[in-house]
């Protein structure tokens, strides 16, 4: 038994909406190929900004995935969330017996940074241009962030579901997975749909721009000439269930959730604290009953800013030693910083890496910053026999969340 006493928790379904692919298969292909989602922003007017590149989701057709709700009643982030949940549920093998889900004790936990701030941007613009009496009530009703999780319950007609939206910013996807892990392990629910969702919005882009952290064209984590982040968008939803449940219904198992760690140091609004990040990694490893030398690679938070990459790299060496820390990658180089979805999409990448036997690359990489001192698997994915992987999520205000995943075993069946 890993971690605290309780049921073992496994990942049996994956749903991904990202700039490099929609659906687990496309997302996997994008990761393997080192695809970049970077391009000119189309979500809002960028006049007046001297940098206007982001990682948007293209060719997203919500009607393909959302069957029971009126798409017009959902904001873009909620559309991403519901679509990713639909993909994950089908991937987990529930597509043919969806009605069976309705009476299963279930948790829906979705992390977010912005909720439906894209709609808020639109409403504020309307109020300024047309006056408050002309604002669109349909858009106003889409704004509550709780809809990112409650809409999933409504889409599937779930009658015994707890729906929670977690607002712990850029670590929220990992927080949501940890919440689901605890609920399954304790036997409180039989199924958990966990992850994160956010849509590109002017508010967040402008905030990072004012901080001077938006890159001109490319996100280059751990590179000595990195210049900042690219904002992104998307959603990742994972189906978690107990090992016993997965085996009983003959489900495909992508990975086991071995454990996680959370902490909040509240040290600084935007700058991570090295000791606190290291402490969170140790909490996760202890909870998972994993030794540092058992970790095969780390999916870093890896934003591409000068300070954050150095702080995270130093925290990794603090935990794993200076000599040979695990290979450490950042998929934000490909999909940008998708805010609340970042940890969830990175967790899906970890599950796919364990299943498929590879490490995704850190693209746009020319020369590693010696102050980071990590093998960040530059530009090309590599084949690897993986058993344990770690996913880091770091957020404003010192909110840290780290999840540890393990390879599924043939002898389970």
N, C-alpha and C positions, 0 to 999 in steps of 0.2 A: 504494500500500500504506500502510495506517495503522499507526502505532506501529512495533514491532519487526518484522523480517522474519518471515513466516509466513502461514498461511492466514487469510483474512478470516472473521470469525465473525458469524453472524446468528441472530436469534430467530425460530423457526418455530412454536412452540407455547406456549400460555399456560394455566395452571391456577390458579384463584384460589378460595380459601375465605376469606370475609371477612364481617364483620357487615353490610355493605351489599350483599352479593350473592355467590352461589355460582356459579362458572363465569365465564368471561371476559365473556360478554354481559351478565349481571346486574351484574357488577362495573363494567363500562363504564357501564351505565345509572345505577348509584348514583353514580359519579364525576360524570357529567354533571349529575345532578339535585342534587348537593350533599347527598346523603342522610346522615343521622346514625344510627349504630348504638348510641348511648348509651341505657342503660336500667338498671333495678335489677339487681344481681348475683343470679344464681340458682345459680351454680356452687358456692357454699359459704355457710355461715352468716355473716352480717355483723353479728350482735348485738355491741354494744359499739363499733362503728365509727360515727362521726358522719357519715361519707361512704361511700356504698355504691353508686356508679354505675360501670359499666364498659361496654365494647363487646364483647358476647358474639356468637358465631355462633349464629343461631337456625335451626331447621328443617333442621339438617344430618342427612342420612340416609346413614350410611356404607355401608350395604348397596347403595345405588344405584351406588356407584363401586367398591367393593372386592369383587372377584369370586372371587379364588383363595385368599385368606387368611381364616381364621376371625377375624371382627371382634373377638370376645371376647379374642383374644390380643394386641390392640393397644390402647395407651393413646390418649387423645384426640388428642394431638399427632401421633402416628404415623398415626392415622386421617385427620387433616387432610392430612398429608404424602402418604400413598398416594393419597388421593382427588384431590388437586391434581395429582399425577403422572399419574393416569389421565386427567384432563381435558386436561392438556397434551399427552400422547401422542396422544390422539384429535384434538385441535385441530391438531396438526402433520401429520395425515394418515396416521398409522400404524394407525388403528383396524382397518382391513380386513386388515392384514398384520402383526398383532402378533407372530406367530411369527417373522417376519423380524428382529425386534429381538434375539432371544435370542443370536445369534452375533455381533452387532455389538460391537466394542470400545467400551465405554461408561463414562462417569463419572457417578456419582450423588453430588452434594455438597449437603448440607442444613445450613443454619445454625440454631442455636437458642440461646436464653438459659436456658431451664428444663428442656429435655428433657421427661421425664414427671414433673415435680414435682407435678402434680395427683394422680397416683397415689401419690407419696411422702406427700403431705399425708394422703391417705386411709389409708395404711398406718400412719402415726404415730398418727392418731386411733384406729384399731383397736387398736394396741398399748397406748395409754393406757387405753382403755375396756375392752378385753377380755383384754389380755395378749398377749405375743408368740406364744404357741402357737396363738392364734386368728386370726392374720393370714392373709389370702387368698393362697395361693401363686400363683394365676392372675394376680392383680394384681402381685405381686412380680416375676414373670417379665417383665412389661411394662415395667419401670422403666429398663433400660439405654438411654441416649440414642442409642447406635448404631443402635437399631431405627428411628429416624426415616429413615435412609437405607437400611439393609439390608432393611427391609420392602418398599421399592419394588422392589429387585432380586428379592426373593422373589415379589412379586405378579406380576411380568412374566416370571419364570423366566429372568432374565438370567444367562448363563453366563460372560461375559467383562466383568464389571462391577467397577469399584472403587467401593466405597460408603464415603463419608466423612461424618461429622457434625462440623461446626465449631462450637465453643462460644464464639465471640467476641461473645457478648451481643447488644446491639441493632444492631450492624453486621454480624452474622453472615450475613444474607441476601446482602449485597453481597460479603462475603468469598467465599461459595460461588459466586457468579456469576463473580467474578474467577478462581477456581480452575478453573472450567469453561472460561472464555475461554482461559486459558493452555494447557489440555490440548488443546483443539480447534486452536488456532493452531499449536501445536508438532507436531500430527499424532499425538499420543499416543493419542487416541481419535477415533472418528468421530461420536459423539453424547454430549451431556451433558445430564443432568437436574439443574437447579440451582435453589436457592431457600432457603426457610426455613420453619419451623413452630414454633408454640408454642400451648399451651392455657392459658386463664386458671387461675391457681392462687392459693391463699391466701398462700403464701410470698412471692411477688413483690408482690402487692397490699399485704401487710403491710409489706414492706420500704420500698416507696415511701411508704406512709402514715406510717411512722415518720420518714421523711425530711421529711415535711411537704409532699410534692409532689403529692398526689392532689387533683384538682379536685372541687368539690362536685357539679356537674351536667354541665358542658360543657368540652371542651378548646378553648382559644381561642389558638392559636399567633400570636405577634407582636402580639396585641392589648394595649393598655396596661393593661387590667384582667384579664389572664390570671391564672389561679390554680393551674395545674399540669396534670398529665397525667390521662388516663383509661386504665387498663390495658385491653388488648384481647387478641384471639387470632385464630388463623387460619393459613393457609399460602399460599405462592405458589411455584409451580414453573414454570420456563421451560425449553423445549427449545432448546438451542444446537446448531448444526452449522455446518460450513464452508459458505461461499457456494457453492462448487462442488457440494457434495452437495445443497444446497437447490435449486439450479437444475436439476440432473440429474433430480431426482424431481418437479419442477414444484411445489414447496411454496410456500405463501404465506409471504412474509417480512414480519414486523412491523417489524423494525428491525435495524440492525447494531450490534454491540457494538464501539465504537471503541477503548476502552481503559479502564483503571481505575488507581486508586492506593490504596496501603495504607500506614499507618504506625501506630506505637504509641509514644506519648511517656511512658506510665507516670507522668504528672505528678501525677495526683490520682485517688483512687478513683472519684469521682462527677462532678467538675467538668471540663468540656472546656477544653482549652488553645487559645486563639485562634490563636497562631502555628502550632501543630501542625495544627489544622484547615485553616488556609490552605495550609500546606505539602502536605497530603494532596490538596487540590483541585488544586494546581499539578502534583503528580505525575500525577494522573489526566489532566489536560489535556495534559501533555507526552507521556504514554504514548499518548494518542489522536491526537496531532498536531493538536490543536484550539487555536485562540487564544481568549482569554476573550471577545472581542467576537463570536465565532461561536456562543456558547451562547444559545439562545432562551428557555429558562426552567430554573429549578432546582427540583427536588423536594427540599425541605429535610428534615433530620432533624426539626426543628420540633416539639419535644415539648410546648410550651406552658408550660414553667417560666420563671420570671423570668430566671434567670441563663443557662440554656442558649440561649434564643432570642436574647438580646443577644450572647452570645459567637459563635454561629453567624453572625448577621447582620454582626457586625463582621469576621469572617473572610471572609465573602463580599465585603464592600466592600474589604477588604484586597487581594483577588485581582482583583476586577472593577472597582474604582474607586468613589469615592463618588458620582460624578455620575449614573450611570444603570446600576446593576447589573441583571442580568436579573430579570424577574419571578420571584418565589420563593414557592412554595406549600407547604403541609403537609397531606397527606391524613390525618394523624393527627387532624385536627379532625373527620374523618368516621368513621374506623375505630378510633380510639384507638391506643395504643402496643402493637402486637402483638409486641413483643420481637424474637425472632429472625426472625420473618416480616416485620417492618416493611420492611426494605430490599428484600425480594423482591416484596412487594405493591406497593411504590412503583415498582420496576422495571417491573412489569407495567403500572402506570399510565402510566409514561413511554412504553412501547412502544405502548400504545393511543393515547396523546396524539399521538404521531408519525404513526400510521396514520390516525387519525380527524380530525386537524387541530384540536385544542382544548387548552386548558389547564384542568385541574380547579381548583376553587376552594378557598380556605381558608374554611371556614364558621365560624359563630358569631362573626363579626368585626364590631366596632362602630367602633373607632378604633385605628389603627396606633400602636404605641409609637414615639415619635420616636427613642428610643435604638436601635431596630431599623432604621428608615428604609428599608423595602423595600415594593415593590408586591407584595402577597401575594394578589392576585386575590380580593378579598373576596366571599364568599357566592354568586357566580354564575360558572359556567364561561364562558370566552370562546373564540371561534373564533380560530385562529391558524395560520399557515403555518409549521410547525416543521421545522427541519433537524437541530438538535443540542440534546439535553437532558442535564442532569446530575442524578444522583441521589446525595444525601449520606446516609451512615450513620455515626453517631457512637455510641460505646459507653463504658461504664464502663471505667476503667483507661486511658483515652486510646487505645482501639482505634478507628481511623478507617478508613472504606472508602468510596471515591467511584467511581461507574461512569458512563461517558459513552456515550450511545446516539445513533445517527444514523439519519436517515430512509432507508428502503429506496428504491432508484432503479428507475424504470420501464425504463431502458436495460439493466438486468441481464438481463432476459428476452429 
